[in-house]
Each structure stands twice: as structure tokens, then as C-alpha cells.
Amino acid sequence: MPLPARAFALLACCTALGACDGGHHGATVSRTRPSAGGPPPTTTTTTPRPAAPARLATCAPAQLKLRVVSTQGAAGHLEATFAVRNSSPSRCRLFGFPGAQMLSPTRRPLRTVVERGDGFFSFPRHPTAVVLQHGGSARFSLGWSDNNEHGGSPATCPRADLLEVTPPNDYSSLLISVRNLFFAPCDGRITASPVSP
């Protein structure tokens, strides 16, 4: 006896739903092949791949607090060590060299030339990634000379009152007073070390 048209439509709908695995994407799917008088049924299981871990975000200036840790100098070369602390609840990452801009007491930009290097004393030359937990700190140094070796004739050694420091891989800055450091690099030249633990 032939099937009514409604039965054909219902059968086609059920077949379509079965072919789509019920529309559950990313779930474990099992299929069983029925035996037709042959070998026992076999089951194939597909497990979804784990998602790749998210890359840790770069520390933004809004997450960081900046302070001077120490200064040292010899034979007209000086170096200041700074610390940046993660004040946010989220972990973040720093990698590379900071930027800097010297400012006068009236916040007028002064000639500033930042060169990448290892400073004059103890900091590494090559950058390494630093992960900052909440409350964790990283350091970097800024070195300069206050004698004539970098200046013209006569040398110009502008004394900065404030310093804008830009964390690596960012465009916004942190402002810090350097009034007590006698921060007066000749020709405005500063050597910045990479950020390190």
C-alpha cells in the first residue's frame, strides 16, 4: 500500500535532521553503522579540538604605576632606574623598550632623543617578555651624560622637570617628576634599556 504524501514529508524531515547531527556544533558526535547480517556494529567518535590559549594583553598605561627606584653615576654618566607596577586586577605583559619625552616646568617639550641600548651599567641589551601579575613590577633604566661628549659647541644640556614615559608597544604615557634627579642629558640624548623582571 503506497504511503500518503504527509508520511513522505515527515520521513524526509527526519532524515534531514539526522544528517545535521541535531545542529550541535563542537560537541562529541557518535555514529553507529547498523549491521546487515554482517560484522557487528562499529562506532566512530569525533572529539572537538581544544581552543588555542588567548594571548596575554599588553600592559596599558592605565594599569601601571611608575616610580623612581634608584640613581647612580660616574664620570659624567648617570642612570636612573624606574619600576612599573601593575595596579590592575588583570595579568598583563610587557616586552621591549620604553619611550620618553622630557618636559620643562611649564610642560613644554624639550629636545629628547631616545636611543635603545643597555644603559651605562647593569641592564640587559636584549628584551625579554615580562608577565606582571596584580601588584607585580618590572624595571628599566634611562641613562644620560651631562658632559660635552654628546653636545655641539657649546653643548646644550636642557634640564627636565617632568618626564613622560611611554610603556613598550603603546602610545599613551605616564607622567613622573624628575626634578630631584638633575635630569639634564646633553643634546637631549637618553639611552633606554629594555623592560626586565
C-alpha positions in Angstrom: 0.0 0.0 0.0 1.6 3.3 -1.0 2.5 5.8 1.7 0.5 9.1 1.9 2.2 12.3 0.8 2.4 13.5 4.5 4.3 10.4 5.5 6.9 11.1 2.8 7.3 14.7 4.0 7.7 13.5 7.6 10.3 10.9 6.6 12.3 13.5 4.6 12.3 15.9 7.6 13.6 13.3 10.0 16.3 12.3 7.5 17.5 15.9 7.2 17.7 16.3 11.0 19.7 13.2 11.3 22.2 14.3 8.6 22.8 17.5 10.5 23.6 15.8 13.8 20.9 17.7 15.5 22.7 21.0 14.9 25.1 20.7 17.8 28.4 22.1 16.7 31.6 21.4 18.7 30.0 18.5 20.6 31.2 14.9 20.6 29.4 13.0 17.8 28.9 9.2 17.7 27.6 7.3 14.7 26.7 3.6 14.7 26.5 1.7 11.5 23.8 -1.0 11.6 24.8 -4.5 10.7 23.0 -6.2 7.9 23.8 -9.8 8.7 27.5 -9.0 8.6 30.0 -7.9 11.2 28.9 -6.3 14.5 28.1 -2.5 14.5 31.0 -0.1 14.6 31.1 3.3 16.4 33.1 6.3 15.3 33.7 9.1 17.9 34.9 12.6 17.0 36.2 14.9 19.7 36.5 18.7 19.2 39.9 20.3 19.2 40.7 22.4 22.3 40.7 26.2 21.7 44.1 27.9 21.4 45.0 29.8 24.6 44.4 33.6 24.4 47.5 35.7 24.1 48.1 37.8 27.2 47.3 41.5 26.7 50.0 44.2 26.7 50.0 46.3 29.8 48.3 49.6 29.2 49.4 52.8 30.9 46.1 53.0 32.8 47.1 49.7 34.5 50.6 50.9 35.6 52.1 53.0 38.3 55.6 54.5 37.7 58.3 55.4 40.3 62.0 56.1 40.5 63.8 53.2 42.2 67.5 54.4 42.3 70.1 56.6 40.6 73.8 56.2 40.1 76.6 57.9 38.1 80.3 58.1 37.3 82.5 60.3 35.2 79.6 62.4 33.8 77.4 59.4 33.1 74.2 59.0 35.1 71.5 56.4 35.2 68.0 56.3 36.8 66.2 53.0 37.4 62.4 53.1 37.2 59.8 50.5 38.2 56.4 50.0 36.7 53.8 48.2 38.8 50.6 46.5 37.7 47.9 48.1 39.8 45.1 46.4 38.0 43.5 43.0 38.9 44.4 41.6 35.5 47.6 40.0 34.4 49.4 41.8 31.5 52.6 41.6 29.5 55.5 43.9 28.7 58.1 43.4 26.0 60.5 45.9 24.6 61.9 49.4 25.2 60.1 52.4 26.8 59.8 55.8 25.2 60.4 59.1 26.9 59.8 62.8 26.4 61.4 65.5 28.6 59.2 68.4 29.7 60.1 71.8 31.2 58.5 73.0 34.5 55.7 74.6 32.3 55.3 71.2 30.5 56.9 72.5 27.3 58.5 69.6 25.3 62.3 69.7 25.4 64.6 68.1 22.8 64.6 64.4 23.5 66.4 61.7 21.6 65.8 58.1 23.0 68.3 55.5 21.9 67.9 51.8 22.6 70.7 50.0 24.4 71.8 48.5 27.7 72.3 51.8 29.6 75.6 52.5 31.2 75.6 50.0 33.9 73.7 46.7 34.7 70.7 46.3 32.4 70.4 43.7 29.6 70.7 44.7 26.0 68.0 42.4 24.5 64.3 42.5 25.6 62.5 39.6 27.2 58.8 39.2 27.9 57.8 40.1 31.4 54.4 39.0 32.8 53.0 41.2 35.5 50.6 39.7 38.0 48.5 42.1 40.1 51.0 44.1 42.2 53.9 42.8 40.2 56.7 45.1 38.9 59.2 45.4 36.1 62.2 47.7 35.7 64.0 49.7 33.1 66.8 52.3 33.1 67.3 55.6 31.4 71.0 56.7 31.1 72.4 60.1 30.0 75.5 62.2 30.0 75.8 65.7 31.5 79.2 66.5 29.9 80.0 67.7 26.4 80.6 64.5 24.6 77.1 64.4 23.0 76.6 68.2 22.6 77.8 70.6 20.0 79.9 73.6 20.7 78.8 74.9 23.2 76.8 71.8 24.4 73.2 72.2 25.3 72.0 70.2 28.3 68.3 71.0 29.0 67.2 70.2 32.5 63.9 68.4 32.6 61.4 68.9 35.4 59.0 66.2 34.2 59.2 63.1 32.1 56.6 61.4 30.0 57.3 57.7 29.8 55.6 55.5 27.2 55.4 51.8 28.0 56.6 49.4 25.3 54.1 48.9 22.4 51.8 51.8 23.4 51.1 55.4 22.6 49.9 56.8 25.9 52.3 58.0 28.6 52.8 58.0 32.3 54.0 61.3 33.9 56.7 61.4 36.6 58.7 64.2 38.2 62.4 64.1 37.7 63.0 67.4 39.4 65.3 65.9 42.1 67.3 63.7 39.7 69.1 66.6 37.9 67.9 65.0 34.7 69.8 67.1 32.2 71.1 65.0 29.2 73.4 66.9 26.8 71.8 67.3 23.4 68.7 65.6 24.9 70.1 62.1 24.4 68.8 59.3 26.6 69.7 55.6 26.4 66.8 53.3 27.4 67.2 49.7 28.5 64.5 47.1 27.7 62.0 46.3 30.4 63.2 43.4 32.5 61.9 41.5 35.6 
